[in-house]
C-alpha cells in the first residue's frame, strides 16, 4: 500500500455530482507516466485499491439514480467506491444505526438499508451481495488479486518483486511474467503495468472504482483491463495488505 497516500481525495461538488444520476462527470486527471524500468522490488500501490482493516465489502444499489456502490467499514471510517471514484467518510454521531460524514456528503445505514445525502439530493440504497475481503493468509505473497470470467482467469501481483502470475482456463494454464510500471497515479488510484519481456506484450490497467463480478455480483474496489496476445479481458481487483 502506498505510503505516500494517507487519505483519498475528497471534493464535495464533484462527489455530489458523481453520486446522482444524469450528471456530467469531470474530465479525468492526466495520467502520470513513470520511468519504465524494471525494478527489483514490487511497487507501492495506491491505498485506494485496498480495504484497510475492513473484513468485508458490501454492495449497494441506490435509487433514484440507479447507482451501484461498494463500501467497507474500516475501523471508525467508511470507505466508499462509486463507478467514478472513492472517498473516506469518518464516523459521525447518530442516534441509531451507523453514520459517516465528510463535508456535505454523508452515509447512514441501519441493517440492509442506507441513505446517502449530498448537496444535490438523497439516494435511498438497498444492500446487495457482500463478500469477505481477500487476505494475505489466504493468498500468501500476493499484494493484488484480480479476476474475471469466461474463461475464468486470475492475475496475482507478487508483494516482493515486480512479477505477475496469470492463470486462465479456470486454473489449467499458469504463466509468470515480469512487469514494469508505466503509469502510477496515486491521487486517481490508477496503475498501468506492462511486460518487462518484449517477447510477449501485455498491459494491465488497474483503476479504483466500484466493480462487481459479472457472474456472482460480488463487490470489489477496483476495475481491471488486461490485454495480451490481441485479446482483452475485463474483471475486478482488490489490493491485499499484510
C-alpha positions in Angstrom: 0.0 0.0 0.0 1.4 3.4 -0.9 2.9 5.2 2.0 2.5 8.5 0.1 -1.3 8.4 0.2 -2.8 8.5 3.6 -6.3 9.7 2.6 -8.5 9.7 -0.5 -9.0 13.0 -2.3 -12.4 14.5 -1.5 -14.2 17.3 -3.3 -17.8 17.9 -2.3 -19.1 19.4 -5.5 -17.6 16.6 -7.6 -18.6 13.8 -5.3 -22.2 15.1 -5.1 -22.5 15.1 -8.9 -21.0 11.6 -9.2 -23.4 10.2 -6.6 -26.5 11.3 -8.6 -27.7 10.0 -12.0 -27.7 12.2 -15.1 -24.8 14.4 -14.0 -21.8 15.0 -16.2 -18.5 13.7 -14.8 -15.4 15.8 -14.8 -12.5 15.0 -17.2 -10.1 12.5 -15.7 -6.8 13.8 -14.4 -4.0 13.2 -16.8 -2.0 10.1 -16.1 1.4 10.4 -14.6 3.9 8.3 -16.5 6.8 6.9 -14.6 10.1 5.7 -15.8 9.5 2.3 -17.3 12.5 0.4 -15.9 12.4 -3.0 -14.3 12.9 -2.8 -10.6 14.0 -5.4 -8.1 11.1 -4.8 -5.7 7.4 -4.6 -6.1 5.9 -1.1 -6.5 3.9 0.6 -3.8 0.2 0.6 -4.9 -2.3 3.4 -4.2 -4.1 2.9 -0.9 -7.5 3.4 -2.6 -7.1 -0.1 -4.0 -7.1 -1.6 -0.5 -9.9 -2.3 2.1 -7.7 -1.3 5.0 -8.6 -3.2 8.1 -12.2 -4.0 6.8 -13.3 -7.6 6.9 -16.0 -7.4 4.2 -17.1 -5.4 1.2 -20.8 -4.5 0.8 -22.6 -3.8 -2.5 -25.4 -1.2 -2.6 -28.0 -0.4 -5.2 -29.2 3.2 -4.9 -32.2 5.0 -6.2 -33.4 7.1 -7.9 -30.0 7.3 -9.6 -29.8 3.5 -10.1 -26.2 3.6 -9.0 -24.2 0.7 -7.6 -21.8 1.4 -4.8 -19.3 -0.5 -2.7 -18.5 0.1 0.9 -16.1 -1.3 3.5 -16.1 -0.3 7.2 -12.5 0.3 8.2 -12.5 0.9 12.0 -14.2 4.3 12.6 -14.2 5.1 8.9 -16.2 4.1 5.9 -14.5 3.6 2.5 -16.9 4.3 -0.3 -16.4 3.5 -4.0 -18.7 4.6 -6.8 -18.3 4.0 -10.5 -16.3 7.2 -10.7 -14.0 7.3 -7.7 -13.6 6.7 -4.0 -13.9 8.6 -0.7 -13.3 8.2 3.0 -16.0 9.2 5.5 -15.2 9.4 9.2 -17.8 8.0 11.6 -20.2 10.6 13.0 -22.6 10.7 16.0 -26.0 9.3 15.3 -29.0 8.2 17.5 -29.4 4.9 15.7 -27.7 2.9 13.0 -24.3 4.0 11.7 -23.5 7.3 10.1 -20.4 8.5 8.3 -19.7 12.0 7.0 -17.1 14.0 5.2 -18.1 17.6 4.5 -21.6 17.7 2.8 -21.5 14.0 1.9 -23.0 11.6 4.5 -23.8 7.9 4.5 -26.2 6.5 7.1 -27.3 2.9 7.3 -29.2 0.6 9.6 -29.4 -3.1 8.7 -29.6 -3.5 4.9 -30.9 0.0 4.2 -28.8 3.1 3.7 -29.3 6.8 2.8 -26.7 9.0 1.1 -27.1 12.8 1.4 -25.3 15.3 -0.9 -25.9 18.9 -1.7 -27.7 17.7 -4.8 -30.2 15.4 -3.1 -30.6 12.0 -1.5 -30.1 8.4 -2.5 -32.0 5.5 -0.9 -29.9 2.3 -1.0 -30.5 -1.4 -0.6 -27.7 -3.7 0.4 -26.9 -6.4 -2.1 -24.2 -9.0 -2.1 -21.3 -8.8 0.4 -18.1 -10.8 0.5 -15.2 -11.4 2.7 -12.0 -9.5 1.7 -9.1 -11.4 0.3 -6.3 -11.6 2.9 -2.6 -12.4 2.8 -3.1 -15.5 4.9 -5.3 -17.0 2.1 -3.1 -15.6 -0.7 0.5 -15.7 0.6 2.9 -13.4 -1.2 0.1 -11.6 -3.2 -0.4 -7.8 -3.0 -3.1 -7.5 -5.6 -5.6 -10.1 -6.8 -7.7 -9.6 -10.0 -10.2 -12.0 -11.5 -12.7 -12.3 -14.4 -14.8 -14.8 -16.2 -15.4 -16.6 -19.5 -13.0 -18.1 -19.4 -12.2 -17.9 -15.7 -8.9 -16.1 -15.1 -6.9 -14.5 -12.2 -3.9 -12.2 -12.0 -1.7 -12.1 -8.9 0.9 -9.4 -8.4 3.7 -10.6 -6.0 4.4 -8.5 -2.9 8.2 -8.8 -3.0 9.0 -8.4 -6.7 7.6 -7.0 -10.0 6.2 -10.3 -11.1 2.7 -11.1 -12.4 1.2 -14.6 -12.4 -1.6 -15.1 -14.9 -3.9 -18.1 -14.5 -6.5 -18.8 -17.1 -8.8 -21.5 -18.5 -10.2 -22.0 -15.0 -6.9 -22.7 -13.4 -5.5 -25.1 -16.0 -2.9 -22.7 -17.5 -0.5 -20.6 -15.5 2.2 -18.1 -16.7 4.6 -16.0 -14.6 5.9 -12.8 -16.2 8.0 -9.8 -15.0 6.5 -6.4 -15.4 7.3 -2.7 -15.3 5.1 0.2 -14.2 4.3 2.7 -17.0 1.7 4.8 -15.1 1.3 5.4 -11.3 -1.3 7.9 -10.3 -1.9 7.8 -6.6 -4.5 10.5 -6.5 -6.7 8.8 -9.0 -5.9 5.3 -7.9 -4.7 4.4 -11.3 -1.9 2.0 -12.2 -0.7 0.6 -15.5 1.8 -2.2 -15.8 3.4 -3.7 -18.9 5.6 -6.6 -19.8 9.2 -6.3 -19.0 9.9 -9.0 -21.5 9.2 -7.7 -25.1 8.7 -11.2 -26.5 5.1 -11.3 -25.2 3.4 -7.9 -24.9 0.8 -7.4 -22.2 -0.7 -4.5 -20.4 -2.8 -4.4 -17.2 -4.7 -1.3 -16.3 -6.0 -1.0 -12.7 -8.4 1.8 -11.7 -10.1 2.4 -8.4 -13.9 2.4 -8.5 -16.9 0.1 -7.7 -16.6 -3.2 -9.6 -18.9 -6.2 -9.5 -18.2 -9.8 -10.6 -20.3 -10.3 -13.7 -21.4 -13.8 -12.5 -21.7 -13.6 -8.7 -22.2 -9.8 -8.3 -19.5 -9.8 -5.6 -18.2 -6.2 -4.9 -14.6 -5.1 -5.4 -12.9 -1.7 -5.1 -11.1 -1.7 -8.5 -11.6 -2.5 -12.1 -9.0 -4.2 -14.3 -8.5 -4.4 -18.1 -5.9 -6.9 -19.2 -4.6 -7.0 -22.8 -2.5 -9.9 -24.1 -2.0 -11.6 -27.4 -4.5 -9.4 -29.1 -7.2 -10.3 -26.6 -8.7 -8.1 -23.9 -10.1 -9.3 -20.6 -12.1 -7.3 -18.1 -12.6 -8.0 -14.4 -12.3 -6.7 -10.8 -9.5 -6.4 -8.3 -8.5 -5.8 -4.7 -5.3 -4.9 -3.0 -4.1 -7.2 -0.3 -2.3 -5.7 2.7 0.0 -7.8 5.0 
